[in-house]
Amino acid sequence: MDKQNVVIGKSDVVSTPLGLGTNAVGGTNLFPNLQDNTGVEIVKTGLDNGIKLLDTAFAYGMGHSEELIGQAIKDYKRDQIVIASKAAQDTSTGDVTINNSPDFLKKAVDDSLMRLKTDYIDIFYIHFPDEKTPKNEAVATLNELKKAGKIRAIGVSNFSLAQIKEANQDNYVDVVENEYSLLHRDAEKDVFPYLHDHKISFVPFFPLASGLLTGKYSKTVTFPEDDIRHDNPDFKGDRFAKIVDKVSSIKSIADSHDATVAQTILAWYIANPEISVVIPGAKKASQVESNAKALDVRLSDSEYKQIDDTFKEF
C-alpha cells in the first residue's frame, strides 16, 4: 500500500498524504505557554521534512496561527506548499458566533489571505455549520471565490452527513474534515461511502486521539481536573485500560519497521484508501520530525489488516 501524492477532491490541489495540524502554532487561546518562534520552527521543520500541507484556521489564536504561517513560509516556494484554512467564527459583534453567510465567508477569505501573506488558499473550509445559512448557498459562495482564484478547493468541517449532502447539492465540495481515528470510527459506516461515491476527499482530525494512540500512556496514569483529558471517556476506567493494551500490541509491528508506535499508526492512516491527508499536530519541532518519518513506513497488507482488526470494536 503506497500513496506518494493525493489529489484533493475534484480540484487540482495535490498534497503529500501526511500534513501538519497547526492549532499549537499560535493557538494561544487553545494551549498555554506557546512561543511564536517555536510555532514558526514547527512549520519550517514540517516543510523541510517532506510535509506539504499546513492545516490552520482563524480559530487557532483568532488569526495568529495564520500570521505565523505567513511568516514561516516566506522563504519557501509557494507552489510547493498546500495551505488549508478554515473560518466560521464571527467576532464582529464582540461575541463569537458561528456564521456561514456569503458576506462573512468572503470577508473571512480576504482576511485569511492578508494574514497568510499569500494570493490564494489551497483549501478553504467552512469550520462549523451555522444554524441558518443553507449549506449549498454557503458552498456556492466558496465556489465564486474559487472561480476568482482566491481559493483552489472547497471544504466543510464538523458537518454531519445530512449537512454534507446539503452542502454538496451542486457537487462543489472537494473535501470534508471531521473527527476520525482508530478509536472513533463512526464515519466508516455512513460518511465514507457517500464521500467515496462523490469523489470527496477526507481529512481526519484528532488522528492520534490526544496522544492516546502514540503508546506513551500506561494504565496507571491519572489526569488533574484542569486537564482536558480528565473528562474524556477515552481516558477513563476500563475503556482507557483496554485502549492502552491495544496500542501496546502494535509495538511488535512498529519494531519490525524500526519505527515508533505513533509513526506506525500514522502509516495506517496514510495507507487507508478512504483518507487523503492525515494531519497530526505538534507542540515541538522534534515531534514534527518524528511524525514525518511515518512517510517512510510501508505497512504490508497483513500488517494494515492487523492494526485495523485490533481496533475494530471501537
Secondary structure by P-SEA (a helix, b strand, c coil): cccccccccccccccccbbbbccccccccccccccaaaaaaaaaaaaaacccbbbbccccccaaaaaaaaaaacccccccbbbbbbbcccccccbbbbbbcaaaaaaaaaaaaaaaccccccbbbcccccccccaaaaaaaaaaaaaaccccccccccccaaaaaaaaccccccccccccccccccccccaaaaaaaabbbbbbcccccccccccccccccccccccccccccccccaaaaaaaaaaaaaaaaaaaacccaaaaaaaaaaacccccbbbbbbccaaaaaaaaacccccccaaaaaaaaaaaccc
